[in-house]
Amino acid sequence: MREVSNENGRIQEMRNRIKYSQNFLTNSRLVESLINNSSISANDTVIEIGAGEGIVTKELIKKAKKVIAFELDPNLFKKLSGKVQGEKSLESKQEDFLTSNLPAHPYKVFSNIPFNITAAIIKKLTLGDNPPGDAYLIVQKEAAMKFAGKPLDIINSQLSVILHPWFEFKVVYEFKTTDFFPRPSVDVILLEIRKKEEPLVNNRNLYQDFVTHIFNQPKRSILPKNSRPSELNFEDWLKLFDLFLARPQEKQKIVSGAFAKQSREQETLEKIHRTRVDKNWRQY
């Protein structure tokens, strides 16, 4: 009877992992190497999203001053708590990271995130008032390219153009499917998102509205002839924004609120259409 019970528990655990799109790393030495090669130091507070049973958590504790680990699944959270019990530098939370408050103080992120909420997590980390200094996210490669844009991808998505003045994206490691359980059906990478010391744009809200407006207008008179927004380089976008800033303020109002309006619409769509592999990033 015990063998049957254990097997049923394993099946249920697998179902939960699929539900939350969790593919957990199995090699602690690989995790240790990745963390040691990151910018995380003994002075840092680090957030981990989707801690699972704690293979990443245990290595972060060795390296960072404080670790804040989020795990929503109750069974996994129970296992996590048992493995890291008594660790004073760890704050474990059985909460939804997407509805939690980000720290008001400096912090970093190192996480093997659920693939089905990739877009929501990256937007929360990069578009908030206090983004992390550095974020290391284990994500689906195809999705990561769209957030990073050129030169990692062949085109620039709307979100990559919006993020470029404030962040640098870099692929620091490419995983094998055998590094995970269950094995993912997609290519997976470790994506570094580093906040720039000096942003390339001063008026963030206006820039976000400007980019959103241009990407979603059928007639784009401000663009070079026969050009599409996704084909332009980041340098072109900065030049176009400078030209836009030279216009009278009355004409600048045409883009007002474009980013906030689209964000509300996309948030609703994401809640409805999340699947095992996040396809929402295609909409940006």
Helices and strands as residue ranges (DSSP letters): H 2-19, E 24-25, H 28-36, E 45-49, H 55-63, E 66-70, H 74-83, E 90-93, G 97-99, E 108-112, G 115-117, H 118-127, E 134-140, H 141-148, H 158-163, E 167-174, G 177-179, E 180-181, E 188-195, H 204-215, G 229-231, H 234-245, H 249-252, G 253-255, H 258-273, G 280-283
